[in-house]
């Protein structure tokens, strides 16, 4: 099972449930201080799918990788 892919799907679902879409920029998420809410929802999605989340950490960098394909430096640059 590809856990990274499942985490990405959980994040994508959480992103959409937070009322963001594919036109949303990282700065819009940052302005709404939505990173933590998306991460929490993604973890809930994984738990619902009976995925052990004990070793899974989701933060704004993991979200940016899943949604926009950005690495840490690219996200930091986009937010500055």
Secondary structure, DSSP 8 states (H G I E B T S, - for coil): --HHHHHHHHHHHHHHHTT--TT--HHHHHHTT-HHHHHHHHHHHHHHTT---TT----HHHHHHHHH---HHHHHHHH-
